[in-house]
């Protein structure tokens, strides 16, 4: 508490017992209710204003609202929960996590089910490893409790720093390629072939029989290019506009194909249904919320214990790197003049921010979704001038409004969101230049982390490969002292997972 008080005091004044009074004395140009809001969030103190904070909140929302459609579509592939149910789950999880950021940490960051972590949940934990939807939620809940304990004792940051830098940097890059591959598959751009994977045929002579598939694959590429163009033009809602624009093109192209006699294009329109948005809430209540307690402990065998622990650790590590990296990277990019970092370079209220993340993850698992984490898209709002929790509050309110638009969102085809998945992959690859590729002890573990994730369709296998290779190289080159205790323990756990599970 003392640390937070010092952060909020003017730097020109010494620490003293009258700090709260000094803070209250900060002049506010607002009166009445607005004045109270200003004092609570410290808007004037952070040299911001209501208009800037609200525009920043709108900007952040527009850059991350795609998660409602992408997350819902991804989980719907399991067949256990409907698109509508997961749309509501995603929205509520985002609201809870973002409100925590607004009122507890008072920082301009938004939270939602994290990209990469949702793919890990669906494609690795459920589809590849065979866990049920509820079993996977139990893993997330346990990881959330672990987050919470590590945050309370202040160990979370220390653990992240003890992990080899090359692996820490490679993990998001590997997840980026993994997500991009998922997007290509969802759009039908990448298909099964004699070489395991191949590209869909664009042979126009077969259009009447497979026109919709060709259109979907083409639209996924168009979606990616649209997002790239909008981003280059510095349009804040680039992903949302790319998704909506490519969705419109998809239906236009399918209409043309329908007129040309394509049976597959006709089937696209026959499959369109409009459900009452209340149905999505009903599905949420029966299929998602609380399932971790009802079905989470069922059908987990003793032989799966190492898989369970390895998956739990993978969730924990990815979320730790993601959250701390987003907080530190965004705030440091904004500069000390933003007031978001202190004189030591630490993020203001970072412990409270990590606590928000931990609580949101536990809540998300209970609601029925994968790990909730701080979104890197929050940087768009910070760049727009967002400095306080009011920015986050605006984001939460907009997510609450979006909850009632699930029937419209359900019309967005997977090929349209595939472009967003591929672009997220692009964004997550950008830090690979920080890896020392000239040092084999760094390059090989980083390469294996990235390659194994995407080639084996498993995020946890990629992380395991990185740790195992790093430890072996260090042991065999006489650099045992460079292996941290955390790295050694994680390596042993991953080794047991490989030897006794798969």
ChimeraX attribute file (.defattr): number of C-alpha atoms within 10 A of each C-alpha:
attribute: neighborCount
match mode: 1-to-1
recipient: residues
	/A:1	6
	/A:2	7
	/A:3	9
	/A:4	13
	/A:5	13
	/A:6	17
	/A:7	17
	/A:8	19
	/A:9	17
	/A:10	14
	/A:11	11
	/A:12	6
	/A:13	10
	/A:14	10
	/A:15	13
	/A:16	10
	/A:17	8
	/A:18	8
	/A:19	17
	/A:20	13
	/A:21	9
	/A:22	14
	/A:23	16
	/A:24	12
	/A:25	10
	/A:26	12
	/A:27	12
	/A:28	16
	/A:29	9
	/A:30	15
	/A:31	10
	/A:32	8
	/A:33	9
	/A:34	13
	/A:35	16
	/A:36	13
	/A:37	15
	/A:38	24
	/A:39	19
	/A:40	15
	/A:41	20
	/A:42	24
	/A:43	22
	/A:44	18
	/A:45	20
	/A:46	17
	/A:47	13
	/A:48	17
	/A:49	20
	/A:50	17
	/A:51	11
	/A:52	18
	/A:53	26
	/A:54	21
	/A:55	18
	/A:56	29
	/A:57	31
	/A:58	22
	/A:59	26
	/A:60	31
	/A:61	27
	/A:62	21
	/A:63	23
	/A:64	22
	/A:65	21
	/A:66	22
	/A:67	22
	/A:68	25
	/A:69	25
	/A:70	28
	/A:71	26
	/A:72	27
	/A:73	22
	/A:74	20
	/A:75	24
	/A:76	18
	/A:77	15
	/A:78	15
	/A:79	9
	/A:80	13
	/A:81	19
	/A:82	19
	/A:83	27
	/A:84	29
	/A:85	25
	/A:86	31
	/A:87	30
	/A:88	30
	/A:89	30
	/A:90	27
	/A:91	26
	/A:92	20
	/A:93	30
	/A:94	30
	/A:95	24
	/A:96	22
	/A:97	28
	/A:98	36
	/A:99	26
	/A:100	27
	/A:101	31
	/A:102	26
	/A:103	17
	/A:104	15
	/A:105	23
	/A:106	25
	/A:107	29
	/A:108	30
	/A:109	36
	/A:110	33
	/A:111	30
	/A:112	30
	/A:113	27
	/A:114	24
	/A:115	22
	/A:116	27
	/A:117	24
	/A:118	23
	/A:119	23
	/A:120	26
	/A:121	27
	/A:122	24
	/A:123	20
	/A:124	22
	/A:125	25
	/A:126	18
	/A:127	15
	/A:128	14
	/A:129	18
	/A:130	12
	/A:131	22
	/A:132	21
	/A:133	26
	/A:134	26
	/A:135	23
	/A:136	27
	/A:137	31
	/A:138	25
	/A:139	27
	/A:140	31
	/A:141	27
	/A:142	21
	/A:143	26
	/A:144	27
	/A:145	17
	/A:146	18
	/A:147	25
	/A:148	22
	/A:149	15
	/A:150	18
	/A:151	20
	/A:152	15
	/A:153	8
	/A:154	13
	/A:155	12
	/A:156	22
	/A:157	16
	/A:158	11
	/A:159	17
	/A:160	18
	/A:161	13
	/A:162	15
	/A:163	20
	/A:164	21
	/A:165	15
	/A:166	23
	/A:167	27
	/A:168	23
	/A:169	23
	/A:170	29
	/A:171	27
	/A:172	25
	/A:173	26
	/A:174	31
	/A:175	31
	/A:176	27
	/A:177	25
	/A:178	27
	/A:179	30
	/A:180	23
	/A:181	20
	/A:182	21
	/A:183	28
	/A:184	22
	/A:185	20
	/A:186	24
	/A:187	26
	/A:188	23
	/A:189	25
	/A:190	18
	/A:191	15
	/A:192	12
	/A:193	10
	/A:194	6
	/A:195	6
	/A:196	7
	/A:197	11
	/A:198	12
	/A:199	14
	/A:200	18
	/A:201	15
	/A:202	16
	/A:203	10
	/A:204	11
	/A:205	9
	/A:206	12
	/A:207	20
	/A:208	16
	/A:209	14
	/A:210	18
	/A:211	25
	/A:212	24
	/A:213	21
	/A:214	19
	/A:215	23
	/A:216	27
	/A:217	26
	/A:218	20
	/A:219	29
	/A:220	32
	/A:221	19
	/A:222	21
	/A:223	31
	/A:224	24
	/A:225	17
	/A:226	21
	/A:227	25
	/A:228	19
	/A:229	14
	/A:230	16
	/A:231	15
	/A:232	10
	/A:233	10
	/A:234	10
	/A:235	14
	/A:236	20
	/A:237	21
	/A:238	21
	/A:239	28
	/A:240	21
	/A:241	19
	/A:242	27
	/A:243	30
	/A:244	19
	/A:245	17
	/A:246	29
	/A:247	23
	/A:248	17
	/A:249	18
	/A:250	25
	/A:251	20
	/A:252	12
	/A:253	18
	/A:254	24
	/A:255	17
	/A:256	14
	/A:257	20
	/A:258	20
	/A:259	12
	/A:260	14
	/A:261	15
	/A:262	20
	/A:263	17
	/A:264	19
	/A:265	26
	/A:266	19
	/A:267	13
	/A:268	15
	/A:269	13
	/A:270	9
	/A:271	7
	/A:272	10
	/A:273	9
	/A:274	10
	/A:275	13
	/A:276	11
	/A:277	16
	/A:278	14
	/A:279	14
	/A:280	23
	/A:281	20
	/A:282	14
	/A:283	19
	/A:284	23
	/A:285	17
	/A:286	12
	/A:287	18
	/A:288	25
	/A:289	21
	/A:290	18
	/A:291	21
	/A:292	24
	/A:293	15
	/A:294	10
	/A:295	15
	/A:296	20
	/A:297	17
	/A:298	12
	/A:299	10
	/A:300	13
	/A:301	8
	/A:302	8
	/A:303	10
	/A:304	16
	/A:305	14
	/A:306	20
	/A:307	22
	/A:308	22
	/A:309	17
	/A:310	24
	/A:311	26
	/A:312	21
	/A:313	22
	/A:314	23
	/A:315	26
	/A:316	23
	/A:317	20
	/A:318	23
	/A:319	25
	/A:320	22
	/A:321	21
	/A:322	20
	/A:323	21
	/A:324	20
	/A:325	17
	/A:326	20
	/A:327	28
	/A:328	18
	/A:329	14
	/A:330	21
	/A:331	24
	/A:332	18
	/A:333	13
	/A:334	18
	/A:335	13
	/A:336	16
	/A:337	11
	/A:338	18
	/A:339	19
	/A:340	26
	/A:341	21
	/A:342	19
	/A:343	11
	/A:344	7
	/A:345	13
	/A:346	15
	/A:347	23
	/A:348	23
	/A:349	22
	/A:350	19
	/A:351	17
	/A:352	19
	/A:353	24
	/A:354	27
	/A:355	22
	/A:356	27
	/A:357	29
	/A:358	30
	/A:359	19
	/A:360	30
	/A:361	33
	/A:362	26
	/A:363	22
	/A:364	29
	/A:365	31
	/A:366	23
	/A:367	24
	/A:368	30
	/A:369	32
	/A:370	34
	/A:371	33
	/A:372	33
	/A:373	31
	/A:374	29
	/A:375	23
	/A:376	23
	/A:377	21
	/A:378	28
	/A:379	25
	/A:380	23
	/A:381	29
	/A:382	26
	/A:383	16
	/A:384	19
	/A:385	23
	/A:386	32
	/A:387	31
	/A:388	32
	/A:389	28
	/A:390	31
	/A:391	34
	/A:392	35
	/A:393	26
	/A:394	25
	/A:395	33
	/A:396	28
	/A:397	16
	/A:398	18
	/A:399	22
	/A:400	16
	/A:401	10
	/A:402	16
	/A:403	22
	/A:404	18
	/A:405	16
	/A:406	26
	/A:407	20
	/A:408	11
	/A:409	20
	/A:410	19
	/A:411	16
	/A:412	20
	/A:413	25
	/A:414	24
	/A:415	31
	/A:416	33
	/A:417	31
	/A:418	31
	/A:419	29
	/A:420	29
	/A:421	30
	/A:422	25
	/A:423	23
	/A:424	21
	/A:425	24
	/A:426	16
	/A:427	13
	/A:428	22
	/A:429	20
	/A:430	13
	/A:431	12
	/A:432	19
	/A:433	9
	/A:434	11
	/A:435	18
	/A:436	14
	/A:437	15
	/A:438	9
	/A:439	9
	/A:440	13
	/A:441	18
	/A:442	21
	/A:443	19
	/A:444	20
	/A:445	27
	/A:446	32
	/A:447	24
	/A:448	25
	/A:449	32
	/A:450	29
	/A:451	21
	/A:452	21
	/A:453	28
	/A:454	22
	/A:455	15
	/A:456	14
	/A:457	21
	/A:458	21
	/A:459	32
	/A:460	26
	/A:461	23
	/A:462	28
	/A:463	31
	/A:464	26
	/A:465	26
	/A:466	30
	/A:467	25
	/A:468	20
	/A:469	19
	/A:470	25
	/A:471	22
	/A:472	16
	/A:473	17
	/A:474	15
	/A:475	14
	/A:476	9
	/A:477	9
	/A:478	9
	/A:479	12
	/A:480	14
	/A:481	9
	/A:482	13
	/A:483	17
	/A:484	15
	/A:485	13
	/A:486	15
	/A:487	18
	/A:488	15
	/A:489	11
	/A:490	19
	/A:491	22
	/A:492	15
	/A:493	16
	/A:494	24
	/A:495	18
	/A:496	15
	/A:497	21
	/A:498	16
	/A:499	9
	/A:500	12
	/A:501	13
	/A:502	10
